[in-house]
Structure formats: structure tokens, C-alpha cells
């Protein structure tokens, strides 16, 4: 039996969670004060994922950089590949919130989208 200690990020409480695993299978989750903690802990120890947020240089915009994020969570082990693709993107203004900046980032099937509006300079 393997025990993992986590700090939950499912809600603002930040519960200290203990997960017991046997052969890669979750046997118990303790310490969470809400259901989000149980869901987070099970996912974190079996298939951790993250939403990635960053900025990209934008051409011809009224701001020099555009804030972006992955539209959904991506596998945690793909973060560096995702960031390479984000860094390589150089969209042109205008851009609206929700516009796709990078399609299928790092082959994850997830798009990178704009999180702010940028007007033409």
C-alpha cells in the first residue's frame, strides 16, 4: 500500500488529503471536506492534469502581449510541450476573448484560447 499526501486545489479550503493506493488503484481518500476534494485527489494520483495560462506576443495590437489559456486541462507531463507551442504563436490583432490562438496544442486535442480582447493599434 502506498500513501500520498496532497493539498487540495479543488476549492479555497486547501484541505490536507491522504490518498491510499494499492497497485495504482485508489483505495481511500481522507481529509477532504467537500466532494471536490475526493474528485481532485483521485484524479491527481492517477492522471494529473492542469490548465495552462500564459501570454503571447501579439502583432499590431494596442497591447504588446495577449493573455491565453488552454480551453481544457491537459496532461501534466505535456506542460513543457504546450508552452513551446504557445511561445511559438504570434497572432495578429484584433483578437476577442475565446478566439483560438493555437489549435490542438502539443497534440493534446485542446485549443489555446485568448482570455482578453486586443484591438488594432
Residue frames as qw, qx, qy, qz and C-alpha x, y, z in Angstrom:
[[0.000, 0.891, 0.453, 0.000, 0.00, 0.00, 0.00],
 [0.408, 0.184, 0.017, 0.894, 1.30, 3.45, -0.97],
 [0.125, -0.817, -0.461, 0.324, 0.19, 6.67, 0.78],
 [0.345, 0.393, 0.188, 0.831, 0.24, 10.09, -0.93],
 [0.161, -0.657, -0.417, 0.607, -0.23, 13.40, 0.87],
 [0.259, 0.474, 0.431, 0.723, -1.80, 16.25, -1.15],
 [0.065, 0.408, 0.317, -0.854, -3.01, 19.78, -0.64],
 [0.360, 0.591, 0.713, 0.113, -6.33, 20.04, -2.43],
 [0.063, -0.203, 0.189, 0.959, -6.80, 22.82, -5.00],
 [0.004, 0.459, 0.830, 0.318, -10.44, 21.94, -5.76],
 [0.199, -0.877, -0.358, -0.250, -11.80, 24.83, -3.67],
 [0.083, 0.792, -0.289, 0.531, -10.37, 27.62, -1.46],
 [0.790, -0.588, 0.069, -0.160, -10.24, 25.42, 1.69],
 [0.326, 0.671, -0.648, 0.156, -6.86, 23.83, 0.79],
 [0.883, -0.362, 0.177, -0.241, -7.57, 20.59, 2.66],
 [0.051, -0.542, 0.838, 0.031, -4.72, 18.24, 3.50],
 [0.906, 0.119, -0.051, -0.403, -5.71, 14.98, 1.82],
 [0.330, -0.406, 0.850, 0.054, -4.32, 11.49, 2.28],
 [0.811, 0.317, -0.240, -0.430, -4.77, 9.02, -0.57],
 [0.571, -0.323, 0.755, 0.015, -4.06, 5.31, -0.16],
 [0.656, 0.490, -0.402, -0.409, -3.19, 3.40, -3.33],
 [0.693, -0.220, 0.687, 0.016, -2.77, -0.31, -3.90],
 [0.558, 0.146, 0.692, 0.433, -1.27, -1.29, -7.24],
 [0.076, 0.062, 0.361, 0.927, -2.12, 2.10, -8.75],
 [0.310, -0.565, -0.643, -0.412, -5.77, 1.83, -7.66],
 [0.179, -0.422, 0.308, -0.834, -7.20, 4.35, -5.18],
 [0.411, -0.277, -0.856, 0.145, -8.38, 2.53, -2.06],
 [0.277, -0.770, -0.515, 0.255, -9.27, 5.53, 0.12],
 [0.211, 0.536, 0.015, 0.817, -9.32, 9.32, 0.24],
 [0.471, -0.663, -0.505, 0.289, -9.31, 11.06, 3.64],
 [0.363, -0.355, -0.127, 0.852, -9.17, 14.66, 4.83],
 [0.009, 0.283, 0.427, 0.859, -11.34, 16.35, 2.23],
 [0.166, 0.312, 0.567, -0.744, -14.21, 18.49, 3.49],
 [0.591, 0.486, 0.073, -0.640, -16.12, 18.53, 0.19],
 [0.878, 0.288, 0.382, 0.005, -16.75, 16.26, -2.78],
 [0.474, 0.849, -0.232, 0.027, -14.38, 18.32, -4.96],
 [0.260, -0.703, 0.658, -0.073, -11.51, 17.13, -2.77],
 [0.769, -0.034, 0.637, -0.036, -12.31, 13.48, -3.37],
 [0.735, 0.651, 0.190, 0.028, -12.55, 14.01, -7.14],
 [0.188, 0.903, -0.383, 0.057, -9.34, 16.10, -7.21],
 [0.460, -0.565, 0.683, -0.049, -7.33, 13.59, -5.16],
 [0.827, 0.161, 0.539, 0.009, -8.36, 10.57, -7.23],
 [0.637, 0.762, 0.065, 0.097, -7.53, 12.35, -10.46],
 [0.018, -0.905, 0.422, -0.057, -4.27, 13.85, -9.17],
 [0.513, -0.475, 0.715, 0.017, -2.77, 10.49, -8.19],
 [0.732, 0.213, 0.640, 0.095, -3.92, 8.56, -11.28],
 [0.494, 0.505, 0.437, 0.557, -3.96, 11.09, -14.15],
 [0.214, -0.653, -0.200, 0.699, -2.83, 14.60, -13.14],
 [0.372, 0.613, 0.435, 0.544, -3.90, 17.43, -15.44],
 [0.228, -0.510, -0.192, 0.807, -3.59, 21.21, -15.46],
 [0.344, 0.896, 0.270, 0.078, -4.99, 24.30, -17.16],
 [0.602, -0.096, 0.092, 0.787, -2.03, 26.23, -18.60],
 [0.108, 0.964, 0.227, -0.091, -2.09, 30.04, -18.63],
 [0.598, -0.164, 0.215, 0.754, 0.47, 32.27, -20.33],
 [0.249, 0.834, 0.046, -0.491, 0.90, 35.22, -22.66],
 [0.700, 0.260, 0.435, 0.504, 1.97, 35.56, -26.30],
 [0.122, -0.363, 0.195, 0.903, 3.38, 38.45, -28.30],
 [0.450, 0.667, 0.590, -0.074, 0.66, 39.95, -30.48],
 [0.361, 0.077, 0.378, 0.849, 1.30, 41.78, -33.76],
 [0.051, -0.376, -0.372, -0.847, -0.36, 45.15, -34.36],
 [0.418, -0.626, -0.658, 0.005, -2.24, 45.21, -31.08],
 [0.165, -0.838, 0.037, -0.518, -3.00, 48.04, -28.68],
 [0.674, -0.637, 0.366, -0.080, -1.17, 45.92, -26.06],
 [0.195, 0.636, -0.731, -0.151, 2.17, 44.14, -26.56],
 [0.061, 0.110, -0.990, 0.071, 1.04, 40.76, -25.19],
 [0.680, -0.194, -0.310, -0.636, -2.14, 38.69, -25.19],
 [0.405, -0.273, 0.777, -0.396, -3.14, 36.52, -22.24],
 [0.678, 0.125, -0.587, -0.425, -4.08, 32.95, -23.19],
 [0.510, -0.288, 0.730, -0.353, -5.04, 29.65, -21.58],
 [0.091, -0.015, -0.956, -0.280, -5.79, 26.10, -22.54],
 [0.542, -0.236, -0.271, -0.759, -9.52, 25.68, -23.14],
 [0.905, -0.339, -0.154, -0.206, -9.46, 22.49, -21.03],
 [0.543, -0.668, 0.507, 0.048, -6.98, 20.75, -18.80],
 [0.688, 0.536, -0.488, -0.047, -4.05, 18.93, -20.41],
 [0.918, -0.213, -0.248, 0.224, -1.91, 16.07, -19.07],
 [0.411, -0.881, 0.159, 0.172, 0.60, 17.46, -16.58],
 [0.692, -0.272, 0.461, 0.484, 3.51, 15.78, -18.37],
 [0.502, 0.562, 0.444, 0.485, 2.70, 17.78, -21.54],
 [0.144, -0.923, -0.182, 0.308, 3.11, 21.24, -19.95],
 [0.345, -0.561, 0.391, 0.643, 6.57, 21.92, -21.43],
 [0.321, 0.228, 0.732, 0.556, 5.46, 20.85, -24.93],
 [0.058, 0.834, 0.547, 0.042, 2.36, 23.02, -24.60],
 [0.231, -0.852, 0.012, 0.470, 4.48, 26.01, -23.58],
 [0.394, -0.204, 0.569, 0.692, 6.76, 25.54, -26.62],
 [0.198, 0.521, 0.704, 0.439, 3.71, 25.74, -28.90],
 [0.116, -0.910, -0.365, 0.158, 2.34, 28.75, -27.02],
 [0.360, -0.663, 0.213, 0.621, 5.70, 30.56, -27.21],
 [0.356, 0.018, 0.654, 0.667, 5.82, 29.94, -30.98],
 [0.162, 0.736, 0.642, 0.143, 2.42, 31.58, -31.55],
 [0.175, -0.261, 0.006, 0.949, 2.37, 35.20, -32.78],
 [0.227, 0.674, 0.698, 0.081, -1.24, 36.14, -33.56],
 [0.145, 0.212, 0.173, 0.951, -2.26, 39.44, -35.13],
 [0.178, 0.403, 0.500, -0.745, -4.79, 41.91, -33.75],
 [0.495, -0.417, 0.291, -0.704, -7.72, 42.17, -33.45],
 [0.371, -0.035, -0.922, 0.107, -8.41, 39.28, -31.07],
 [0.584, -0.450, -0.030, -0.675, -11.51, 38.60, -28.99],
 [0.435, -0.320, 0.745, -0.391, -11.88, 36.58, -25.80],
 [0.809, 0.140, 0.517, -0.243, -12.35, 32.94, -26.76],
 [0.628, 0.676, -0.325, -0.208, -10.59, 33.17, -30.14],
 [0.961, -0.111, 0.142, 0.211, -8.44, 30.11, -30.82],
 [0.015, -0.890, 0.423, 0.171, -4.76, 31.06, -30.80],
 [0.067, 0.412, -0.898, -0.138, -3.25, 27.54, -31.08],
 [0.867, 0.002, -0.154, -0.474, -5.28, 24.56, -32.29],
 [0.981, -0.050, -0.184, 0.034, -4.63, 21.09, -30.85],
 [0.060, -0.856, 0.474, -0.198, -1.72, 22.32, -28.75],
 [0.146, -0.503, 0.846, -0.094, 1.08, 19.73, -28.45],
 [0.435, 0.025, -0.840, -0.323, -1.23, 17.11, -29.94],
 [0.100, 0.067, 0.795, -0.594, -3.46, 17.11, -26.85],
 [0.055, -0.531, -0.783, -0.318, -6.70, 17.83, -28.72],
 [0.216, -0.788, -0.409, 0.406, -7.06, 21.01, -26.64],
 [0.360, 0.726, 0.162, 0.563, -7.02, 24.52, -28.08],
 [0.362, -0.303, -0.280, 0.836, -5.28, 27.56, -26.58],
 [0.063, 0.796, 0.514, 0.313, -7.69, 30.50, -26.43],
 [0.153, 0.437, -0.136, 0.876, -7.46, 34.24, -25.84],
 [0.354, -0.545, -0.680, 0.338, -8.54, 35.48, -22.41],
 [0.044, -0.669, -0.191, 0.717, -8.79, 39.18, -23.28],
 [0.530, 0.787, 0.305, 0.088, -9.72, 41.44, -26.16],
 [0.432, -0.402, 0.263, 0.763, -6.95, 43.15, -28.11],
 [0.444, 0.839, 0.223, -0.222, -7.78, 45.94, -30.55],
 [0.696, 0.453, 0.116, 0.545, -5.74, 47.04, -33.55],
 [0.448, -0.406, -0.109, 0.789, -3.15, 49.66, -32.66]]
